[in-house]
Amino acid sequence: REHQEGKGWTDEMRAGVLVAIFQFASSMGVFAVISVTHLVPALVVYHWIFLAVAAGLVKSRTWVGMLGLDPESRSGRALVMGTNSFLSCMGIQILVTVMVRVYAGEWKGGYFTPLRNDFLARRLDVWYACHLGKGISVDILWDQD
């Protein structure tokens, strides 16, 4: 008898299992707490960010099709899953870090101040200084920052 791994599972079901395993189980429940304290309030306060990410998730198959690839082919599915993964992670990161800034009191400057400050902190030169400032060497692998 032939082993049929993953038959009958949709991409959405696989994504849900991966989120449950890697977000909640791998962090020993820390992300569940972050979800309650940061993500849920952010979904209420900055719901339009969630809607923009959700629109990107819905349109990703269309975008892959516009590239001339079949979204159901192996490479097409890989691009769809990669795009969806990137958009999901980006959306969660933005929503959580914006709420950190809200809790730190940046909302005193207005509704968009935490979002603007979060966006301005994500500059390539800052990333380069933090991650590649020592050059490309073995020290980067041991840097815990």
C-alpha positions in Angstrom: 0.0 0.0 0.0 1.3 3.4 -1.0 1.8 6.1 1.7 -0.2 9.2 0.9 1.3 12.0 3.0 -0.7 15.2 3.1 -3.4 14.1 0.7 -6.7 15.9 1.3 -5.0 18.9 3.0 -5.5 22.3 1.5 -2.8 25.0 1.6 -4.9 26.9 4.1 -5.1 23.8 6.4 -1.3 23.3 6.2 -0.7 27.0 6.9 -3.0 26.7 10.0 -1.1 23.7 11.3 2.2 25.5 10.8 1.0 28.6 12.6 -0.1 26.5 15.5 3.1 24.6 15.7 5.7 27.3 15.0 4.0 30.3 16.6 2.4 28.9 19.7 4.0 25.6 20.5 7.6 26.5 19.6 7.6 29.6 21.8 6.2 27.7 24.8 3.0 29.8 24.8 4.7 33.2 24.7 3.2 34.1 21.4 -0.2 33.3 22.7 0.3 35.9 25.4 1.6 38.4 22.8 -1.4 37.7 20.7 -3.8 38.6 23.5 -1.9 41.6 24.8 -0.6 43.1 21.5 -2.1 41.4 18.4 -5.8 41.5 19.3 -5.7 45.1 20.3 -3.8 46.0 17.2 -6.4 44.2 15.0 -9.0 46.5 16.6 -7.0 49.8 16.5 -5.1 49.3 13.2 -7.6 47.0 11.5 -6.9 48.5 8.1 -3.3 47.1 8.2 -4.9 43.6 8.7 -7.3 44.2 5.8 -4.4 45.3 3.5 -2.4 42.1 4.4 -5.5 40.0 4.0 -6.1 41.5 0.5 -2.5 40.6 -0.4 -3.1 37.1 0.7 -6.2 36.8 -1.4 -4.6 38.3 -4.4 -1.3 36.3 -4.3 -2.6 33.6 -6.6 -3.6 36.2 -9.1 -0.2 37.9 -8.9 1.5 34.5 -9.6 -0.8 34.0 -12.5 0.1 37.4 -13.8 3.7 36.3 -13.9 2.7 33.6 -16.4 3.0 30.8 -13.9 0.2 28.3 -13.0 -0.6 28.9 -9.3 -1.3 25.2 -8.9 2.1 24.1 -10.3 5.0 23.3 -7.9 6.8 26.6 -8.5 3.5 28.5 -8.5 2.5 27.1 -5.2 5.9 27.8 -3.8 5.6 31.4 -4.8 2.1 31.7 -3.4 3.1 30.1 -0.1 6.3 32.3 0.0 4.3 35.4 -0.7 1.6 34.5 1.8 4.3 33.7 4.5 6.1 37.0 3.9 2.9 39.0 4.0 1.6 37.2 7.2 4.9 37.7 9.0 5.2 41.3 7.9 1.6 42.1 9.0 2.0 40.4 12.4 5.4 42.1 13.0 4.0 45.5 12.1 0.9 45.1 14.3 2.8 43.8 17.3 5.6 46.4 17.2 3.2 49.3 16.6 1.3 48.2 19.8 4.6 48.1 21.7 5.1 51.7 20.6 1.5 52.6 21.6 2.1 51.1 25.1 5.4 53.1 25.3 3.3 56.3 25.0 4.0 57.2 21.4 0.3 57.6 20.7 0.5 61.0 22.4 1.8 62.2 19.1 -1.3 61.0 17.2 -2.8 57.9 15.7 -0.1 57.5 13.0 2.9 58.4 15.2 3.7 54.8 16.3 3.2 53.5 12.8 5.4 56.2 11.3 8.2 55.7 13.9 8.1 51.9 13.3 8.4 52.4 9.6 11.2 54.9 10.0 13.2 52.6 12.3 13.3 50.0 9.5 16.1 51.5 7.4 18.7 49.5 5.5 21.6 51.3 7.0 20.3 50.5 10.5 19.9 46.8 9.6 23.3 46.7 8.0 25.0 48.3 11.1 23.2 45.8 13.4 23.8 42.7 11.3 26.7 43.2 9.0 28.6 46.0 10.7 31.4 43.6 11.6 31.7 42.5 8.0 31.0 39.0 6.7 32.8 36.7 9.2 32.3 33.9 11.6 31.6 36.5 14.3 28.2 37.2 12.7 27.1 33.6 13.4 28.0 34.0 17.1 26.5 37.5 17.6 23.4 37.1 19.8 22.1 40.6 19.3 
